[in-house]
């Protein structure tokens, strides 16, 4: 299924908890790109659904 046309799809709400400093830092960076966190996450999830893979390399525990 291609998720490019989301106008007629039923919506669900996701909730995540992240470090406050991380959230603020990401929000600042996204605003510089003209995005908000919701738009970014929808884009990320759509990319994963359409391509069936992560758009980046998964880090190992040692790399994190």
VEXTI-736771 format. One record per residue: residue number from 1; x, y, z of N, C-alpha, C in turn. Coordinates in nm, 4 decimals, padded with zeros to 6 digits. Example, Ala and Ser with C-alpha at 12.3 -4.5 7.8 and 13.67 -1.06 7.14 Angstrom:
% VEXTI-736771
<site><seq>1</seq><n_east>01.3190</n_east><n_north>-00.5690</n_north><n_up>00.7800</n_up><ca_east>01.2300</ca_east><ca_north>-00.4500</ca_north><ca_up>00.7800</ca_up><c_east>01.3200</c_east><c_north>-00.3300</c_north><c_up>00.7800</c_up></site>
<site><seq>2</seq><n_east>01.2850</n_east><n_north>-00.2250</n_north><n_up>00.7080</n_up><ca_east>01.3670</ca_east><ca_north>-00.1060</ca_north><ca_up>00.7140</ca_up><c_east>01.2900</c_east><c_north>00.0030</c_north><c_up>00.7870</c_up></site>
This chain:
% VEXTI-736771
<site><seq>1</seq><n_east>00.0845</n_east><n_north>-00.1184</n_north><n_up>00.0000</n_up><ca_east>00.0000</ca_east><ca_north>00.0000</ca_north><ca_up>00.0000</ca_up><c_east>00.0887</c_east><c_north>00.1243</c_north><c_up>00.0000</c_up></site>
<site><seq>2</seq><n_east>00.0567</n_east><n_north>00.2170</n_north><n_up>-00.0849</n_up><ca_east>00.1320</ca_east><ca_north>00.3424</ca_north><ca_up>-00.0920</ca_up><c_east>00.0626</c_east><c_north>00.4458</c_north><c_up>-00.0046</c_up></site>
<site><seq>3</seq><n_east>00.1357</n_east><n_north>00.5094</n_north><n_up>00.0835</n_up><ca_east>00.0788</ca_east><ca_north>00.6022</ca_north><ca_up>00.1809</ca_up><c_east>00.0880</c_east><c_north>00.7478</c_north><c_up>00.1376</c_up></site>
<site><seq>4</seq><n_east>00.1061</n_east><n_north>00.7734</n_north><n_up>00.0106</n_up><ca_east>00.1208</ca_east><ca_north>00.9115</ca_north><ca_up>-00.0365</ca_up><c_east>-00.0087</c_east><c_north>00.9902</c_north><c_up>-00.0257</c_up></site>
<site><seq>5</seq><n_east>-00.1245</n_east><n_north>00.9250</n_north><n_up>-00.0509</n_up><ca_east>-00.2537</ca_east><ca_north>00.9934</ca_north><ca_up>-00.0406</ca_up><c_east>-00.3191</c_east><c_north>00.9533</c_north><c_up>00.0901</c_up></site>
<site><seq>6</seq><n_east>-00.3016</n_east><n_north>01.0363</n_north><n_up>00.1933</n_up><ca_east>-00.3513</ca_east><ca_north>01.0049</ca_north><ca_up>00.3267</ca_up><c_east>-00.4810</c_east><c_north>01.0780</c_north><c_up>00.3594</c_up></site>
<site><seq>7</seq><n_east>-00.5439</n_east><n_north>01.1408</n_north><n_up>00.2609</n_up><ca_east>-00.6601</ca_east><ca_north>01.2240</ca_north><ca_up>00.2892</ca_up><c_east>-00.7805</c_east><c_north>01.1444</c_north><c_up>00.3363</c_up></site>
<site><seq>8</seq><n_east>-00.7968</n_east><n_north>01.0210</n_north><n_up>00.2904</n_up><ca_east>-00.9150</ca_east><ca_north>00.9434</ca_north><ca_up>00.3267</ca_up><c_east>-00.8861</c_east><c_north>00.8370</c_north><c_up>00.4321</c_up></site>
<site><seq>9</seq><n_east>-00.7663</n_east><n_north>00.8345</n_north><n_up>00.4862</n_up><ca_east>-00.7297</ca_east><ca_north>00.7316</ca_north><ca_up>00.5831</ca_up><c_east>-00.7735</c_east><c_north>00.7678</c_north><c_up>00.7242</c_up></site>
<site><seq>10</seq><n_east>-00.8111</n_east><n_north>00.6655</n_north><n_up>00.7973</n_up><ca_east>-00.8447</ca_east><ca_north>00.6847</ca_north><ca_up>00.9377</ca_up><c_east>-00.7149</c_east><c_north>00.7117</c_north><c_up>01.0151</c_up></site>
<site><seq>11</seq><n_east>-00.7192</n_east><n_north>00.8008</n_north><n_up>01.1116</n_up><ca_east>-00.5993</ca_east><ca_north>00.8417</ca_north><ca_up>01.1856</ca_up><c_east>-00.5944</c_east><c_north>00.7743</c_north><c_up>01.3224</c_up></site>
<site><seq>12</seq><n_east>-00.4736</n_east><n_north>00.7564</n_north><n_up>01.3738</n_up><ca_east>-00.4510</ca_east><ca_north>00.7101</ca_north><ca_up>01.5094</ca_up><c_east>-00.3464</c_east><c_north>00.8007</c_north><c_up>01.5714</c_up></site>
<site><seq>13</seq><n_east>-00.3476</n_east><n_north>00.8122</n_north><n_up>01.7020</n_up><ca_east>-00.2528</ca_east><ca_north>00.8994</ca_north><ca_up>01.7704</ca_up><c_east>-00.1435</c_east><c_north>00.8147</c_north><c_up>01.8340</c_up></site>
<site><seq>14</seq><n_east>-00.0178</n_east><n_north>00.8577</n_north><n_up>01.8156</n_up><ca_east>00.0969</ca_east><ca_north>00.7936</ca_north><ca_up>01.8781</ca_up><c_east>00.1499</c_east><c_north>00.8847</c_north><c_up>01.9871</c_up></site>
<site><seq>15</seq><n_east>00.1981</n_east><n_north>00.8250</n_north><n_up>02.0935</n_up><ca_east>00.2550</ca_east><ca_north>00.9023</ca_north><ca_up>02.2027</ca_up><c_east>00.3897</c_east><c_north>00.8413</c_north><c_up>02.2390</c_up></site>
<site><seq>16</seq><n_east>00.4931</n_east><n_north>00.9268</n_north><n_up>02.2473</n_up><ca_east>00.6264</ca_east><ca_north>00.8784</ca_north><ca_up>02.2852</ca_up><c_east>00.6824</c_east><c_north>00.9661</c_north><c_up>02.3962</c_up></site>
<site><seq>17</seq><n_east>00.7725</n_east><n_north>00.9104</n_north><n_up>02.4718</n_up><ca_east>00.8437</ca_east><ca_north>00.9861</ca_north><ca_up>02.5752</ca_up><c_east>00.9911</c_east><c_north>00.9910</c_north><c_up>02.5378</c_up></site>
<site><seq>18</seq><n_east>01.0460</n_east><n_north>01.1120</n_north><n_up>02.5348</n_up><ca_east>01.1878</ca_east><ca_north>01.1301</ca_north><ca_up>02.5039</ca_up><c_east>01.2474</c_east><c_north>01.2303</c_north><c_up>02.6014</c_up></site>
<site><seq>19</seq><n_east>01.3770</n_east><n_north>01.2299</n_north><n_up>02.6084</n_up><ca_east>01.4496</ca_east><ca_north>01.3238</ca_north><ca_up>02.6924</ca_up><c_east>01.4104</c_east><c_north>01.4663</c_north><c_up>02.6536</c_up></site>
<site><seq>20</seq><n_east>01.3826</n_east><n_north>01.5507</n_north><n_up>02.7498</n_up><ca_east>01.3367</ca_east><ca_north>01.6878</ca_north><ca_up>02.7252</ca_up><c_east>01.4365</c_east><c_north>01.7679</c_north><c_up>02.6428</c_up></site>
<site><seq>21</seq><n_east>01.5660</n_east><n_north>01.7555</n_north><n_up>02.6747</n_up><ca_east>01.6675</ca_east><ca_north>01.8292</ca_north><ca_up>02.5993</ca_up><c_east>01.6727</c_east><c_north>01.7831</c_north><c_up>02.4542</c_up></site>
<site><seq>22</seq><n_east>01.6602</n_east><n_north>01.6528</n_north><n_up>02.4328</n_up><ca_east>01.6590</ca_east><ca_north>01.5999</ca_north><ca_up>02.2963</ca_up><c_east>01.5397</c_east><c_north>01.6551</c_north><c_up>02.2190</c_up></site>
<site><seq>23</seq><n_east>01.4226</n_east><n_north>01.6539</n_north><n_up>02.2799</n_up><ca_east>01.3012</ca_east><ca_north>01.7038</ca_north><ca_up>02.2139</ca_up><c_east>01.3160</c_east><c_north>01.8503</c_north><c_up>02.1748</c_up></site>
<site><seq>24</seq><n_east>01.3700</n_east><n_north>01.9317</n_north><n_up>02.2645</n_up><ca_east>01.3893</ca_east><ca_north>02.0739</ca_north><ca_up>02.2349</ca_up><c_east>01.4899</c_east><c_north>02.0942</c_north><c_up>02.1226</c_up></site>
<site><seq>25</seq><n_east>01.5989</n_east><n_north>02.0185</n_north><n_up>02.1252</n_up><ca_east>01.7025</ca_east><ca_north>02.0307</ca_north><ca_up>02.0227</ca_up><c_east>01.6462</c_east><c_north>01.9922</c_north><c_up>01.8855</c_up></site>
<site><seq>26</seq><n_east>01.5737</n_east><n_north>01.8817</n_north><n_up>01.8813</n_up><ca_east>01.5150</ca_east><ca_north>01.8370</ca_north><ca_up>01.7548</ca_up><c_east>01.4118</c_east><c_north>01.9384</c_north><c_up>01.7053</c_up></site>
<site><seq>27</seq><n_east>01.3297</n_east><n_north>01.9903</n_north><n_up>01.7948</n_up><ca_east>01.2289</ca_east><ca_north>02.0887</ca_north><ca_up>01.7562</ca_up><c_east>01.2950</c_east><c_north>02.2103</c_north><c_up>01.6926</c_up></site>
<site><seq>28</seq><n_east>01.4046</n_east><n_north>02.2589</n_north><n_up>01.7513</n_up><ca_east>01.4759</ca_east><ca_north>02.3737</ca_north><ca_up>01.6949</ca_up><c_east>01.5289</c_east><c_north>02.3440</c_north><c_up>01.5548</c_up></site>
<site><seq>29</seq><n_east>01.5864</n_east><n_north>02.2248</n_north><n_up>01.5375</n_up><ca_east>01.6431</ca_east><ca_north>02.1874</ca_north><ca_up>01.4070</ca_up><c_east>01.5328</c_east><c_north>02.1735</c_north><c_up>01.3025</c_up></site>
<site><seq>30</seq><n_east>01.4208</n_east><n_north>02.1112</n_north><n_up>01.3405</n_up><ca_east>01.3112</ca_east><ca_north>02.0939</ca_north><ca_up>01.2464</ca_up><c_east>01.2504</c_east><c_north>02.2280</c_north><c_up>01.2066</c_up></site>
<site><seq>31</seq><n_east>01.2381</n_east><n_north>02.3201</n_north><n_up>01.3019</n_up><ca_east>01.1848</ca_east><ca_north>02.4530</ca_north><ca_up>01.2706</ca_up><c_east>01.2728</c_east><c_north>02.5236</c_north><c_up>01.1686</c_up></site>
<site><seq>32</seq><n_east>01.4046</n_east><n_north>02.5035</n_north><n_up>01.1774</n_up><ca_east>01.4961</ca_east><ca_north>02.5628</ca_north><ca_up>01.0797</ca_up><c_east>01.4705</c_east><c_north>02.5059</c_north><c_up>00.9397</c_up></site>
<site><seq>33</seq><n_east>01.4167</n_east><n_north>02.3848</n_north><n_up>00.9340</n_up><ca_east>01.3861</ca_east><ca_north>02.3203</ca_north><ca_up>00.8065</ca_up><c_east>01.2414</c_east><c_north>02.3426</c_north><c_up>00.7634</c_up></site>
<site><seq>34</seq><n_east>01.1671</n_east><n_north>02.4169</n_north><n_up>00.8450</n_up><ca_east>01.0277</ca_east><ca_north>02.4451</ca_north><ca_up>00.8123</ca_up><c_east>00.9326</c_east><c_north>02.3315</c_north><c_up>00.8446</c_up></site>
<site><seq>35</seq><n_east>00.9720</n_east><n_north>02.2448</n_north><n_up>00.9361</n_up><ca_east>00.8890</ca_east><ca_north>02.1306</ca_north><ca_up>00.9743</ca_up><c_east>00.8552</c_east><c_north>02.1371</c_north><c_up>01.1224</c_up></site>
<site><seq>36</seq><n_east>00.7469</n_east><n_north>02.0685</n_north><n_up>01.1596</n_up><ca_east>00.7228</ca_east><ca_north>02.0462</ca_north><ca_up>01.3012</ca_up><c_east>00.7433</c_east><c_north>01.8970</c_north><c_up>01.3284</c_up></site>
<site><seq>37</seq><n_east>00.7415</n_east><n_north>01.8578</n_north><n_up>01.4540</n_up><ca_east>00.7712</ca_east><ca_north>01.7191</ca_north><ca_up>01.4899</ca_up><c_east>00.6696</c_east><c_north>01.6223</c_north><c_up>01.4309</c_up></site>
<site><seq>38</seq><n_east>00.5443</n_east><n_north>01.6616</n_north><n_up>01.4276</n_up><ca_east>00.4399</ca_east><ca_north>01.5749</ca_north><ca_up>01.3732</ca_up><c_east>00.4631</c_east><c_north>01.5500</c_north><c_up>01.2240</c_up></site>
<site><seq>39</seq><n_east>00.4875</n_east><n_north>01.6560</n_north><n_up>01.1471</n_up><ca_east>00.5132</ca_east><ca_north>01.6401</ca_north><ca_up>01.0034</ca_up><c_east>00.6343</c_east><c_north>01.5507</c_north><c_up>00.9790</c_up></site>
<site><seq>40</seq><n_east>00.7393</n_east><n_north>01.5707</n_north><n_up>01.0586</n_up><ca_east>00.8602</ca_east><ca_north>01.4905</ca_north><ca_up>01.0430</ca_up><c_east>00.8322</c_east><c_north>01.3434</c_north><c_up>01.0697</c_up></site>
<site><seq>41</seq><n_east>00.7624</n_east><n_north>01.3147</n_north><n_up>01.1801</n_up><ca_east>00.7358</ca_east><ca_north>01.1751</ca_north><ca_up>01.2155</ca_up><c_east>00.6426</c_east><c_north>01.1083</c_north><c_up>01.1152</c_up></site>
<site><seq>42</seq><n_east>00.5439</n_east><n_north>01.1810</n_north><n_up>01.0648</n_up><ca_east>00.4568</ca_east><ca_north>01.1246</ca_north><ca_up>00.9615</ca_up><c_east>00.5384</c_east><c_north>01.0923</c_north><c_up>00.8367</c_up></site>
<site><seq>43</seq><n_east>00.6290</n_east><n_north>01.1819</n_north><n_up>00.7996</n_up><ca_east>00.7168</ca_east><ca_north>01.1573</ca_north><ca_up>00.6854</ca_up><c_east>00.8055</c_east><c_north>01.0362</c_north><c_up>00.7072</c_up></site>
<site><seq>44</seq><n_east>00.8609</n_east><n_north>01.0235</n_north><n_up>00.8263</n_up><ca_east>00.9471</ca_east><ca_north>00.9101</ca_north><ca_up>00.8591</ca_up><c_east>00.8687</c_east><c_north>00.7797</c_north><c_up>00.8524</c_up></site>
<site><seq>45</seq><n_east>00.7520</n_east><n_north>00.7755</n_north><n_up>00.9143</n_up><ca_east>00.6707</ca_east><ca_north>00.6536</ca_north><ca_up>00.9131</ca_up><c_east>00.6249</c_east><c_north>00.6184</c_north><c_up>00.7718</c_up></site>
<site><seq>46</seq><n_east>00.5898</n_east><n_north>00.7190</n_north><n_up>00.6923</n_up><ca_east>00.5487</ca_east><ca_north>00.6955</ca_north><ca_up>00.5543</ca_up><c_east>00.6644</c_east><c_north>00.6380</c_north><c_up>00.4738</c_up></site>
<site><seq>47</seq><n_east>00.7835</n_east><n_north>00.6929</n_north><n_up>00.4935</n_up><ca_east>00.9021</ca_east><ca_north>00.6434</ca_north><ca_up>00.4245</ca_up><c_east>00.9277</c_east><c_north>00.4967</c_north><c_up>00.4580</c_up></site>
<site><seq>48</seq><n_east>00.9180</n_east><n_north>00.4608</n_north><n_up>00.5847</n_up><ca_east>00.9401</ca_east><ca_north>00.3222</ca_north><ca_up>00.6272</ca_up><c_east>00.8338</c_east><c_north>00.2304</c_north><c_up>00.5671</c_up></site>
<site><seq>49</seq><n_east>00.7073</n_east><n_north>00.2734</n_north><n_up>00.5709</n_up><ca_east>00.5993</ca_east><ca_north>00.1912</ca_north><ca_up>00.5164</ca_up><c_east>00.6156</c_east><c_north>00.1710</c_north><c_up>00.3658</c_up></site>
<site><seq>50</seq><n_east>00.6487</n_east><n_north>00.2757</n_north><n_up>00.2934</n_up><ca_east>00.6616</ca_east><ca_north>00.2666</ca_north><ca_up>00.1474</ca_up><c_east>00.7834</c_east><c_north>00.1872</c_north><c_up>00.1039</c_up></site>
<site><seq>51</seq><n_east>00.8948</n_east><n_north>00.2012</n_north><n_up>00.1773</n_up><ca_east>01.0210</ca_east><ca_north>00.1381</ca_north><ca_up>00.1369</ca_up><c_east>01.0518</c_east><c_north>00.0097</c_north><c_up>00.2120</c_up></site>
<site><seq>52</seq><n_east>00.9735</n_east><n_north>-00.0189</n_north><n_up>00.3166</n_up><ca_east>00.9881</ca_east><ca_north>-00.1412</ca_north><ca_up>00.3961</ca_up><c_east>01.1280</c_east><c_north>-00.1577</c_north><c_up>00.4555</c_up></site>
<site><seq>53</seq><n_east>01.1899</n_east><n_north>-00.0435</n_north><n_up>00.4897</n_up><ca_east>01.3194</ca_east><ca_north>-00.0453</ca_north><ca_up>00.5568</ca_up><c_east>01.3405</c_east><c_north>00.0899</c_north><c_up>00.6231</c_up></site>
<site><seq>54</seq><n_east>01.4363</n_east><n_north>00.0940</n_north><n_up>00.7155</n_up><ca_east>01.4712</ca_east><ca_north>00.2195</ca_north><ca_up>00.7813</ca_up><c_east>01.5473</c_east><c_north>00.3087</c_north><c_up>00.6834</c_up></site>
<site><seq>55</seq><n_east>01.5279</n_east><n_north>00.4410</n_north><n_up>00.6902</n_up><ca_east>01.6016</ca_east><ca_north>00.5307</ca_north><ca_up>00.6005</ca_up><c_east>01.7408</c_east><c_north>00.5653</c_north><c_up>00.6533</c_up></site>
<site><seq>56</seq><n_east>01.7910</n_east><n_north>00.4862</n_north><n_up>00.7454</n_up><ca_east>01.9225</ca_east><ca_north>00.5063</ca_north><ca_up>00.8054</ca_up><c_east>01.9702</c_east><c_north>00.3725</c_north><c_up>00.8589</c_up></site>
<site><seq>57</seq><n_east>02.0985</n_east><n_north>00.3626</n_north><n_up>00.8878</n_up><ca_east>02.1541</ca_east><ca_north>00.2396</ca_north><ca_up>00.9440</ca_up><c_east>02.1173</c_east><c_north>00.2292</c_north><c_up>01.0905</c_up></site>
<site><seq>58</seq><n_east>02.0778</n_east><n_north>00.1100</n_north><n_up>01.1330</n_up><ca_east>02.0450</ca_east><ca_north>00.0870</ca_north><ca_up>01.2728</ca_up><c_east>02.1741</c_east><c_north>00.0829</c_north><c_up>01.3538</c_up></site>
<site><seq>59</seq><n_east>02.1755</n_east><n_north>00.1579</n_north><n_up>01.4655</n_up><ca_east>02.2934</ca_east><ca_north>00.1616</ca_north><ca_up>01.5518</ca_up><c_east>02.2966</c_east><c_north>00.0401</c_north><c_up>01.6424</c_up></site>
<site><seq>60</seq><n_east>02.4166</n_east><n_north>-00.0102</n_north><n_up>01.6689</n_up><ca_east>02.4312</ca_east><ca_north>-00.1153</ca_north><ca_up>01.7693</ca_up><c_east>02.4345</c_east><c_north>-00.0501</c_north><c_up>01.9065</c_up></site>
<site><seq>61</seq><n_east>02.4219</n_east><n_north>-00.1283</n_north><n_up>02.0118</n_up><ca_east>02.4267</ca_east><ca_north>-00.0737</ca_north><ca_up>02.1478</ca_up><c_east>02.5570</c_east><c_north>00.0000</c_north><c_up>02.1735</c_up></site>
<site><seq>62</seq><n_east>02.6672</n_east><n_north>-00.0485</n_north><n_up>02.1186</n_up><ca_east>02.7959</ca_east><ca_north>00.0165</ca_north><ca_up>02.1387</ca_up><c_east>02.8017</c_east><c_north>00.1538</c_north><c_up>02.0697</c_up></site>
<site><seq>63</seq><n_east>02.7364</n_east><n_north>00.1662</n_north><n_up>01.9546</n_up><ca_east>02.7383</ca_east><ca_north>00.2911</ca_north><ca_up>01.8801</ca_up><c_east>02.6505</c_east><c_north>00.3985</c_north><c_up>01.9438</c_up></site>
<site><seq>64</seq><n_east>02.5439</n_east><n_north>00.3557</n_north><n_up>02.0135</n_up><ca_east>02.4551</ca_east><ca_north>00.4511</ca_north><ca_up>02.0781</ca_up><c_east>02.5285</c_east><c_north>00.5179</c_north><c_up>02.1898</c_up></site>
